Amino acid sequence: MLFVVTFANSFEKSSVSELKSMCSFSVIDSYRNTLIIDSDKDISELVLQKPPTFIQSAFRVYNNGKIYTNRYLDSLYECVTHSGVSKDKALIIECCDINSKTEYSAKDIEVYVGLKLEDDGYLVTMRDPTLLLYIILVNMNCYVGYTNYREKLKVDPLRHDRLNHKVSRSELKLRQAIDQFNIKTGGIAMDIGAAPGGWSRLLAKRGYRVVSIDWAEMDSKRLSESGLSVKVIGKDDINGIGDLIYKYDIIHVKTNGYLNFPIHINLITNDTNMHPHESAKLLNRYANILNKDGDAIMTVKCVSRNVDNFIKEAVERMPDFELIAAKVLPSNRQEVTLHLKPNNSGVP
């Protein structure tokens, strides 16, 4: 079976090692962060059942072919119709263009293929689809497949998020983490290293009351344009935070150090620019105010080539947390996002 496997830039070695731990395979083609492999195991199902850290997606290929410049769209469409996709199933189409270097965008191709399929008697819809039909273009090769539609399965999640949400990469990181790790939203969140406020803004929009910790200034203009109320306090004022938190969307506490807050937290986020070892130790100190069923999200900046050991060392500095999952998200660069739960130290 043929598969297209994608992984994060800067993590090729770790991704290939992770893939080898899952199955035996042979490489048919490769380009940047994409591998075309042949394997006896259904890698696409393995990746969905237990999301790996470095591999971002794996799609089974049901047909592939060369795309010709002089008849680009026609040859691409022929590849689609020869994939064996059924006319009896409602389809949604997604395209990812790795490096085909043509005048057509991925969106152009989705629209063109959708209209042609409808003309040929296929059912194409964005409402309650049954199958995801995917088209992956690598150089001038077209790889086509289909799978049962799942809301979270995106051929190009970064393009999807940018088109639909128009937010910064930093905010996309947190949005993707909440969705990837199935974080239940609502309650009180603490955002460590909050400035200029992108994560705090997203948390407030997701229904949290937010305590933002950072000595640096927040982007007050952007926050106010988002309709959010912000109260700035100093470290000497935190004893009254229990009352303030329900009067404002965001409480900005101007400090960089640890403070003993008199409140309980549902979610802690940590995207500081500190060395990950120091950032991990700071997060661990706040485990005592996190609810037992609470969550923590932390980014680990990979300043070491040995990524696996580096993540392990960061986790070792958080003994009051249990690592639930580690994932290089589409909007991560040279970093890994961790999902953690309190390890018996959270409050009831």
N, C-alpha and C positions, 0 to 999 in steps of 0.2 A: 504494500500500500504506500502511496505517495502522500507526503504531508508538507505543508508550508509551516515552518516554525519561526516565530519572531521573538526577539529578546531585546533587552535594553542596551542602548549604546554604552560602551565602556565595560560591559559585563559579558563579553563573548566567552572568555575562558570559563567563567563560573557557569554560564548557561550551558555550554557544551558538556561540562562535567556533570551538571544536573541532569541533562538529557541522557547521558550514558548510564546514570544510576537508575533511570526509568526503563530503558530498553536498549537493545542492540539496533544499530542502524547504519546505513551507508549514505554519504553525502552526494547528492546528484548535482547540486549547484548552490552557490552562496553569493550573497551580496550584502555588504555592511551588516545590518542586524537581522538578516534573514537567511534561513537555511531551507533548502529543498532536500528532504530526506526520504529514503525508502526504509520502511520498517514493517515487521510482521504484527506489531502491537498497534492498537488504536490510540495513538498519542493524544488525539483531540479529546477523547473521553477521559483519559488519565489526568490531563491538565484541568479539566472541569471538575472532576471528582475531588482532587486534592491539589489546589492551586500551588504551583511551585514558587520559589522565591524569585528566580531570575528570568525564567521563560514567561513571556507575556501571553502568547497564544499559539495554538497548533490547530491547523485546519486540514482536514482530509481533502485530497485532490481527486475529483472524479473525472476530470478531463483537463488536458493542457495542450497548448499549441503555440506556434510562433505567430506573432502579430506583424503584419506587413505594412510598411509606411504608406504605400500607395493605395491601400484599401484597409486602413487601420480599423475603423469601426465595424466594417463588414466581417473581417477575419476574427475580430474579438467576439462578435455576436455568434458566429459559427461555433466558436469554442464553447460558448454558453449553452447553445441549444443541443450540442452533442454530449453534454454532461450527464444526461439521463434524468434531469429534474422533471417531476411530474406536473402535468397540467391540472391535476385534481387537487393540488394543494395551494393554499393562499401564500404568496411569496412576498418577502421584503428583500430588497437588494442593497448590498453594501459593497463598495469598492475601495481597495487600498492600492495606491500607485507608489511603488517603491522607487523606481527610477526609469520610467519608460521614456521620459523626455519628449512629450508630445504637447500639442496645443490644447489637449482636452484635460480638464480637471477630473478628479474622481467623481465629483458631483455630476459633471457633464455626462460621464459614462453611465452612472446610475440612472439618470433620466432617460438617456437614449435607449439603454437596454430595457428599461421598464416599459417604455412606449412600444418598442418593437415586440416584446413578449405579449403585451396586451393585444396587439394587432394579430398575433399568431395564436390567440386563444388561451393564453395563460392568465391566471388571476394574480394581479399584482396589487398589493394594498399595504398601507401603513397602519391599518386598524385590525388588530387581532390576526396577525399572520401566523401561519403554521410552520413554514420553513424560512430559514435565512439562506438566501442565495448569495454566495460571496465570490467576488472577482478580485484576484490578487495579481498585480502586474509587477514583474521583476525584470528589469531591463526591457526587452521586447518579447518576453514570454508571458503568456496568460495562463493562470491556474484557476480553475473553477471548481466549486464544490457547494454543498448544501448540508444543512443540519437542522434538527428541530429548533425552532426559534426559542431563544431564552433572552429575557430582557437585558441581562448584563453582558451578553456575548456581543462584542463589537469588533469588527475587523480593524477599524482604526479609531480606538476610543479617544485619542487626543484630538483628532479632527472633530469628532462628534461632540465632545465637551466644548470645544472652542466655538463651534457653530451655534450651539444651543444655549450657552451660558455667558459668553463674552466676558469672562473674568480672567484674572492674571494666572500665570502658571503656578504661583504660590498657592492661590486659592483652589486651583484645580487639584493640587496634591492632596489637600485635605478633603475635598469633595470625593475624590476617587478613593481615599482611605476609608471614609465613612461608608461608602457604598460597597467597597471590596470586603470590608470586615463586618458588614451587617451591624453597624453600631446603632443602637436604639437612641434616638435623639430626644432632647427635652431635659429640663432640670437645670442644674448649674454646671457650667464648664469653666475650667481654669486654663488660660492660654499663656504658657511660659515663653518669654521672648517674643512678645506680641507685636511690637512695632514693625512696620507702620500700620498694622491692624487688619490685614487681609483675612487671616484666620479668624480673628475675633468677629469680624463682619459676617463671615460665612456662618459661624456658630450662632450668632444672634439671629440671622435669617433662618436658621434651622430650628429655632424655638428655644435656644438656651438663654439663660441669664449668664453673662460672661464676666469673669474676673480676669483682666489682662495685666500681666506682670512684665514690665520693662521700664528701664530708666529713660530710654529714648522716647521721643515724641510720637504720638499716633497721628495718622492722617485725618485730622478732624474734619476737613472739608469733605473728603470722600465718605466718611462715616455719617456726617449730617445729611449729605445728599442721598444716602441710602435710607434716611428716615430713622436713624438710630440716635438715641440719647446717650451721652457719655458723661461720666462724672470722674474727675481726676482727684485722687487722694494720695497722701503720703503714707509711709510705713507706720507712722504714729497714729493713723486714723483707722487702722484695720479692725479695731474692736467694734466699731459701729457698722461694719460692712454687712452684717446680717440684715439690717433694716434697709440699707441703701440698695442692696442687690435687687430688690423688688420695685424700686422707684426708677431705676435706670436700666437700659439695655446692657450697657457695658460700664464696669467700674475699672478705671485704669489706675493701677497701683504703681507709683513711680519708684521702682527698686529693681536691682538685679540679683539680690541675694535671697536667701530663704527667709520666709516669714511664717509664723505659726498662726494660721488663719482659724478663726472660731466658727467655721462653717463646714458642712459636708458637701462633697463634690461628686457629680455623676460622671464627668469626663475631664481628663487632663490631656492637653496637647502640648507638645514640646518640639519646636522647630528652631532652636537657638543656633547661633553661629559659634558657640563654644566648642572646644574639642569634645568629641562624643563621650569620652570617659568622664569628663567633668559634667557634661550635660546629663548623663545617665545618673550620676551620683545626686545631682540636684533633683531630678525627677523622683528618685527613690525616697528622698526626704519628705515628699508630699504624699506618699502612699498612705500615711496615717489619717488623712482626711478624705480619702477616696472611699465611696461606698463599696461594700463587698461585691456587689454586682456591677460596679462601675468599670470604666475602660480607660486606657491610656493609649495615646498615639504619639509616637516619637520618630523623628527622622534621624538616621545615623549617617553622617557625612563620611564617606569612605576615603580616608586619608592613607589607607594602606592597600597594597595590591592583594594581600591575602584577605579577601572580603569575609569569608566564612569565619575565620578566627577573629577578625575585627568585630563582627557582630557578636560573637560569643563573649569577647572581652567586655563589650558594652553591657550585655545582659548580666554578666557576673557582677557588675557594679550596681545592679538593681535587685538585690536579694529579696526584697519585699514584693516583687512582681514576678508573675509567670508569663513567659513568652507564649503567646497564642499563635501568632503568624508573623512572618517577615516577607515583604513583597517589594520588588522594584516596580513601582506604579508607572503608568505611561508618562506622567509629568515629572517623575524623578529624573535627576541627572546622575551625578556621581554620589548617589545616596540610596539608602534602603529605608523603607518605612516599616516600623514595628507596631504590632498590636499587642498590648499587654493587659493583664488582669491582676488585681491585688492578690497576693499570695498569703491569705489568712490574716493580713494586717489591716484590711479595710474596716471601716466602721459598719455596724449593723444597718 
